[in-house]
C-alpha cells in the first residue's frame, strides 16, 4: 500500500471524500483528514499531531514522535500568515507522511531552497509532495468545472477557485496551468524584476517561456502593466501588447498587485498557434515548488 504514487494516494483520498461529502468537502480540513485517515490506514504509525511552531527558514516538517511514543507530527512554520499557504504546507507534509516516511525514518524539513533543486533526489521528493498536495486540495475534475481547460480565466475567477479550495491565488493559478489547453504564462514579480514564471504545457512546447533560472535578474518589460503600477485601477489592469513587449509575439496581459504579499501577479495569454518552433524550451520550466506556495 505504501508503494503507491503521490497521485494515486490523492485520487484514492478524493474518491473517499467525494463519496462521503460530495461537493461540500471543499475546502478540505487537512488536519482532521490527516489524523483520521492515518489512524484508519496505519493504526500503528499514525499522524498524532499537527500544529504551528517556529521553524526558522523551513516551511514545514514531518517529525517522528519522540522515544516512548508512536506516530508522527506535522508542523508548519508559525510565521506563515497566509491560511492558503498553511493549508498547502499541511497537505505537502501529509504527502511526505504517506509516501516518504519509511525512506526518511527520522522525518523531513522542507525549505523553499531545498525544493528548488529538482536535479537532486531530495528535490524530486519535494516535487512529489507538492503533486500530492495539489491533487488532493484541487482535484482536476472539480477544478476543470470552475475554470475549464479551454477557458482564459481572470484573476477574479482564479481567486474564486483559491477560496473554494483554501489555497493561495498562486497555487490555484498554477494548478489551472497544469491542464490548461491555452498558451498562457504566469509571471510573479517584485520591485520591477521577475521572480519566476511558469508556462502552460502548450505554451512551453511552442517555446513561449521566460527564463529566470541561472541567469541575472530579469527586469519587467518597460511597456508592461506590471512595470507601470500607476496605470492600474484598484491594483488591477488589462492590456493588449504587440510583439516584443513581453515576448516575440502579441499577448494579452492581466496584472494584479498584492500589497499583502508585496508581489505582482501577471497572466500572459497568447494566440492559438505558435509562429515559430523552438529548440531550447525543453529544459526550461521553473519548479513546481516555486509555483505552489512559496
ABEGO torsion letter per residue (X at the ends): XAABBAAAAAAAAAAAAAAAAEAAAOBBBAAAAAAAAAAAABAABBBABBBBBBAEABABBBBBBBBGBBEBBBBBBAABABAAAAAAAAAAAAAAAAAAAAABAAEBBBBAAAAABAABAAAAAAAAAAAAAAAAABBAAAAAAABBAABBBBAAAAAAAAAAAGBBAAAAAAAAAAABABBBBBBBBBGGBBABBBBBAAAAAAGBBBBABGBBBBBBBAABAAABAAABBGGBBBBBBBBGAABABBBBBBBBBBAAAGBBBBBBBBBABBABBBAAAAABBBBAAAAAAX
